[in-house]
C-alpha cells in the first residue's frame, strides 16, 4: 500500500481496465482509495477506463446484475462508484449490447442524474463540464423529463456536450 501511495503521488494519469466493476470497487474500497482518487482527479490527474473501468466512473455504478429485459429500476443492481463524474450514471457497451432498459429505468428512479450510455469503441473525453465523443459510434445522454418520460440526445463522434447544461453543443 505504501508503494501504491508513492506511485499515486507522482501519477499524471490512472487507467482502469475492464473486467468486473464490483471487483474493481471492492479493491478500491479495501485499499481506501476512493477519496484519494477523487482528490487526484480534482487536482488534474487524468482518469480513464474501459468497460468495467468506465462503469465505475460515476457516483452510482451499475453492477451488471439484474433482469435487463424490463424497463424497471428495481431489476438493476447498483452500488457506489468512484464518483469521478458527479451527477452522472455511466453505462458501457451501450448501443452494441442494447442496454437502454437499464439506463432509462435507473434515470426514472434517479431523476437528478444524467445518464451517459457509452458505446463500444467509443469514449467520452471530459474536461470539467465539457465532454467530447470520440471513436466509432456515439454516446447517448439521457435525462428525466418527468414521470416515465426522458429527454434523449445522441452525441455522435466528433460532437461536444455540456454536462452542466445537459445539452449538445454546436459544432465549431
N, C-alpha and C positions, 0 to 999 in steps of 0.2 A: 504494500500500500504506500510505503514511503517513496519507492521508486516511481510509482504512478503519480504521486503528488509532484515530484520533481519534473517528470515529463510534462504534466499539465501546466506547470508554472512557466514553461517556455513554449507551449504549444501555440501555433497560429491557426491550427485547424484540427477538427475532430470529425471522424467519419465513422458512422455506424453501418455495419454490413447487414445483409438480410439474415433470415433465419426465423426466429420466433420472438416477437416483441415482448411477450410475457417473460421469457427467459432473459432477454436483454434488460428489462426494467428490474427484474429480481437481482441481477448482478449489480446494476447501478445502485439500487437500494441497499444491498448488502455492503457495498463499499462506501455508502453515504455520499454519493457523488452528484445527486440531482441538483442540489443547491449550488454546488461548485460549478456545474455545467451552466446553470442559468447565469451565474456571476461572470463566467468566462464569456458567454455569449453577449452579455450586456457590455463587456469590455472590448468587444470587437473580434473575438475569436470566431472563426467561421465554422459552422456545423453543417454536416451533410449526412445523408443516409440513403440507403436503397432498401426497398421492401420493408422489412421489419424496422429498419432504422428510420425510414420515413414515417411509418405509423406511430413511432414513439415521440415524434417532434411536438405534437400538440399536448395541451394540458390534460385532456381526456383522450384516452387511447382505445381504439377498437382492438380487442384481443384476438379476434379471428374465430371466436367460439360463438355459435348460435345457429338459428334457423334463418337463413338469409332469403328464403323463398317468400317470406312475408314482409310486408311493409309495417313492421311493428318494432318499436324501440325496445320493448321488453324481451325480444328474441335475439338481441345483440349484446353480448357481454362487453363491458368497458372496464377500464382500470386507469389509475393515474399514469400520465405520460411524463415526458421531460418538461413540458411547459415552455419550450423554446419559441413557439409560435402562439403567443397569448391570443385568446378569443377565437381560436380555430379548433376544428376537428378534422384531422387529416386521414384520408383513406388512400390506399395504394393499389396498383394494378387495376385501376378503377373501371375504365371503359372495356378493356380487354376481357375482364372477368365479370362484367355486368354486376357491379356492387352498388348500384343505385339504391336498392331497397334498404340496405343497412344504413347508408349515409342519410337518405331522406328521412327515414324513421327516426334516427337519432337527432337530426336537426329539429324535427317536430317536438321532441322531448326537451331539447336544449336550445330554445329559440334565440338565445343570446349569442350562440356560436355561429361562425361562418364555416360551412363545410367545404373542404377542398379535396376533390377527387382527382388524384394524380394518376395518369395512365402509365402503362409500361413504356419504357424507352423515352420517358419524358421527365422533366424536372421543373420545379418551381424555384427560381432563384429569388430569394427575399433579401432586401436591404431596407431595414426599417419597416415602413408600411408599404413600400413599393415592391411588387413582385413581377417577375418576367417568366413566361413559359418558354422553355427551350426543349427541343427534342423532336420526336417523331410524330406525336399526336397533339393532345390538348389536356388541359386541366378544367374540371367543371367546378364552378363556385356555386354553392347552394346556401341560401339563407331563408329563414322563415318569413312568410308573408301572411301570417295569421294561422289560425287553427286549420290544419290539413292543407295548407297552401304553401308553395315555395316559389321563390324567385331563383331562376337558374340562368347562369351565364356561362358560355363556353369561352375559355381563354385559349385560343389557338396558339401554336408555336409561333414565337416572334411577337406576341402581344404582351402588353403590360396590364397590371391590375392594381388598384389602390385598395389595400387590405383594410384601411381605416374607414374610407368612404364606401367600401364594398361595391366598387364599380369598375368596369373595364375602362381603361384609359385610351384616348385617341392615339392612333399611330402618329409618330413624328415624321 
